[in-house]
């Protein structure tokens, strides 16, 4: 019997992305409320599966793979600006990296550390550990939409986006039982993230703030 059923019901598919952080990106409030759904997605217009490796690959970049029962869909992948497109691509890889660490396809968290930095990395590692402690993994589908990049400098950017987490769920690793719950307004989340470009040219997420149930993300 899992000793932490409440956590299992509350865990979000987007994992570290679902961390509700303070403005400085250091506070993990994921334990403070039970999320109605885990993550999921209707595949809307202009949607595509996760960015192709050719769009984000470079020498030394870790290869990210997800289990067949987990799908992430990213909309608004091309802006016409190569810098903004790189921010969008690396942010998407970050989301995939966190889920890979949770599901066990990247047990060492190599990609997780590659696409996160600073307090965001610490918070992401802590969130992944919560899944391990709960004996849980993730399944289903998540959609990320209304992704808007604002460049602050040559090496700093802000990315806001919405997440539809209505069709994704946590799953008990031992029993494979999926914790399905009905969709509510809290299945839709607004994220505000900061990314910083490192010396290798990777846009790493350094801060993330979430607002679950945000009006602008409702269907």
C-alpha positions as CSV (number, residue, x, y, z in Angstrom):
1,X,0.0,0.0,0.0
2,X,1.4,3.4,-0.9
3,X,1.9,5.5,2.2
4,X,1.3,8.7,0.4
5,X,-1.9,8.5,-1.6
6,X,-2.6,12.2,-1.3
7,X,0.7,13.0,-3.0
8,X,0.0,10.5,-5.7
9,X,-3.3,12.2,-6.5
10,X,-1.7,15.6,-6.5
11,X,1.4,15.0,-8.5
12,X,1.4,16.9,-11.8
13,X,2.5,15.3,-15.1
14,X,4.7,18.3,-15.9
15,X,6.6,17.5,-12.8
16,X,9.1,20.3,-12.2
17,X,7.1,22.5,-14.4
18,X,4.2,22.2,-12.0
19,X,6.3,23.5,-9.1
20,X,4.7,26.6,-7.8
21,X,7.7,28.8,-7.0
22,X,8.3,32.2,-5.5
23,X,9.4,35.1,-7.6
24,X,13.0,34.1,-7.0
25,X,12.3,30.5,-8.0
26,X,13.3,28.9,-4.7
27,X,10.0,27.9,-2.9
28,X,8.4,24.6,-3.8
29,X,4.7,24.8,-2.9
30,X,3.7,21.6,-4.8
31,X,2.8,20.0,-1.5
32,X,0.4,22.8,-0.5
33,X,-2.6,21.8,-2.7
34,X,-3.9,18.7,-4.4
35,X,-4.0,19.2,-8.1
36,X,-7.2,18.0,-9.7
37,X,-5.6,16.3,-12.7
38,X,-2.1,15.3,-13.5
39,X,-1.1,16.6,-16.9
40,X,-2.7,16.1,-20.1
41,X,-3.8,17.6,-23.3
42,X,-6.2,18.0,-26.1
43,X,-4.1,18.3,-29.3
44,X,-5.2,21.7,-30.5
45,X,-4.4,23.6,-33.7
46,X,-0.8,24.1,-34.6
47,X,0.2,21.4,-32.2
48,X,3.1,19.2,-32.7
49,X,4.8,16.5,-30.8
50,X,7.9,17.4,-28.8
51,X,10.5,19.3,-30.9
52,X,12.5,17.1,-33.1
53,X,16.0,16.3,-32.1
54,X,17.3,18.0,-35.3
55,X,15.8,21.3,-34.1
56,X,17.6,21.2,-30.8
57,X,20.5,18.9,-31.2
58,X,24.1,20.0,-30.8
59,X,27.3,18.2,-29.9
60,X,27.1,16.9,-26.4
61,X,23.4,17.4,-25.9
62,X,21.8,14.5,-24.0
63,X,19.3,12.4,-25.9
64,X,15.9,12.5,-24.2
65,X,13.4,9.6,-24.5
66,X,10.0,9.2,-22.9
67,X,8.0,6.1,-22.3
68,X,5.3,5.2,-25.0
69,X,2.4,6.0,-22.6
70,X,3.6,9.6,-22.0
71,X,3.1,12.3,-24.6
72,X,4.0,16.0,-24.5
73,X,2.6,18.4,-27.1
74,X,4.1,21.9,-27.7
75,X,2.4,24.5,-29.7
76,X,3.8,27.8,-31.0
77,X,7.3,26.3,-31.7
78,X,8.3,28.8,-34.5
79,X,8.2,32.6,-34.3
80,X,10.4,33.5,-37.2
81,X,13.1,34.7,-34.8
82,X,15.9,32.1,-34.4
83,X,16.8,33.3,-30.9
84,X,13.2,33.0,-29.7
85,X,12.8,29.7,-31.4
86,X,15.9,28.4,-29.5
87,X,14.4,29.5,-26.2
88,X,11.2,27.7,-27.0
89,X,13.0,24.5,-28.1
90,X,15.2,24.4,-25.0
91,X,12.3,25.1,-22.7
92,X,10.5,22.2,-24.3
93,X,13.5,19.9,-23.8
94,X,13.6,20.9,-20.2
95,X,10.0,19.8,-19.7
96,X,10.8,16.5,-21.4
97,X,14.0,16.1,-19.3
98,X,12.1,16.4,-16.0
99,X,9.6,13.8,-17.1
100,X,12.4,11.5,-18.3
101,X,13.9,11.7,-14.8
102,X,10.6,10.8,-13.2
103,X,9.7,8.0,-15.5
104,X,13.1,6.4,-15.3
105,X,14.2,6.8,-18.9
106,X,16.9,9.1,-17.7
107,X,17.6,7.7,-14.2
108,X,20.8,9.7,-13.7
109,X,19.0,13.0,-14.6
110,X,21.7,14.0,-17.1
111,X,19.2,16.0,-19.2
112,X,17.6,17.4,-16.1
113,X,20.9,19.1,-15.1
114,X,21.6,20.1,-18.7
115,X,18.4,22.2,-19.1
116,X,18.1,23.6,-15.5
117,X,20.3,25.8,-13.5
118,X,20.5,27.4,-10.1
119,X,17.4,27.3,-7.8
120,X,15.3,25.9,-10.6
121,X,17.6,22.8,-10.8
122,X,17.4,22.3,-7.0
123,X,13.6,22.5,-7.1
124,X,13.4,20.2,-10.0
125,X,15.6,17.6,-8.3
126,X,13.5,17.8,-5.2
127,X,10.3,17.3,-7.2
128,X,11.7,14.2,-8.9
129,X,12.6,12.9,-5.5
130,X,9.0,13.2,-4.3
131,X,7.9,10.9,-7.1
132,X,10.5,8.4,-6.0
133,X,9.5,8.5,-2.4
134,X,5.8,8.1,-3.4
135,X,6.7,5.1,-5.7
136,X,4.9,7.0,-8.5
137,X,5.5,7.7,-12.2
138,X,3.5,9.6,-14.8
139,X,1.3,8.7,-17.8
140,X,-0.9,10.5,-20.2
141,X,-0.6,13.6,-22.2
142,X,0.1,17.3,-21.6
143,X,-0.3,20.3,-24.0
144,X,1.7,23.5,-23.7
145,X,0.2,26.5,-25.6
146,X,0.2,30.3,-25.8
147,X,4.0,30.2,-25.5
148,X,5.4,33.7,-25.7
149,X,9.1,34.7,-25.5
150,X,10.4,38.1,-24.4
151,X,14.1,38.6,-24.9
152,X,15.6,40.7,-22.1
153,X,19.2,40.6,-23.3
154,X,21.5,38.4,-25.5
155,X,21.6,35.8,-22.7
156,X,18.4,36.3,-20.8
157,X,14.7,35.7,-21.7
158,X,11.3,35.4,-20.2
159,X,8.9,32.7,-21.4
160,X,5.2,32.5,-20.4
161,X,3.0,29.7,-21.4
162,X,-0.1,27.7,-20.4
163,X,-0.4,24.0,-19.7
164,X,-3.4,21.8,-20.2
165,X,-3.0,19.1,-17.6
166,X,-6.5,17.6,-17.9
167,X,-5.5,14.2,-19.5
168,X,-2.5,13.1,-17.6
169,X,-2.1,11.2,-14.4
170,X,0.2,9.7,-11.8
171,X,0.7,6.0,-11.8
172,X,1.7,3.6,-9.0
173,X,5.0,1.9,-10.1
174,X,4.2,-1.4,-8.3
175,X,0.5,-1.8,-9.2
176,X,0.4,0.3,-12.4
177,X,-2.8,1.8,-11.0
178,X,-3.5,5.1,-12.6
179,X,-4.9,7.9,-10.3
180,X,-7.6,9.4,-12.6
181,X,-9.5,12.5,-11.4
182,X,-11.9,14.8,-13.2
183,X,-10.8,17.9,-14.9
184,X,-11.4,21.3,-13.2
185,X,-10.2,24.8,-13.7
186,X,-7.1,23.9,-11.8
187,X,-6.1,21.5,-14.6
188,X,-5.0,24.6,-16.5
189,X,-1.8,26.4,-15.4
190,X,-0.1,29.6,-16.3
191,X,3.7,29.5,-16.1
192,X,6.2,32.4,-16.1
193,X,9.8,31.3,-16.5
194,X,13.2,32.8,-16.9
195,X,15.9,31.3,-19.1
196,X,19.6,32.1,-19.2
197,X,21.9,31.2,-22.0
198,X,25.1,29.5,-20.8
199,X,28.5,29.4,-22.4
200,X,27.6,26.4,-24.4
201,X,24.7,28.2,-26.0
202,X,22.0,26.3,-24.0
203,X,19.0,28.2,-22.7
204,X,18.7,26.9,-19.2
205,X,15.6,27.5,-17.0
206,X,16.7,29.3,-13.9
207,X,13.3,30.5,-12.4
208,X,9.7,29.3,-12.7
209,X,6.4,30.6,-11.3
210,X,3.1,28.9,-11.7
211,X,-0.5,30.0,-11.3
212,X,-2.9,27.1,-11.2
213,X,-6.5,27.8,-12.4
214,X,-5.4,31.1,-14.2
215,X,-8.2,32.6,-16.2
216,X,-6.2,33.2,-19.3
217,X,-5.4,29.5,-19.7
218,X,-9.0,28.2,-19.4
219,X,-10.5,26.5,-22.5
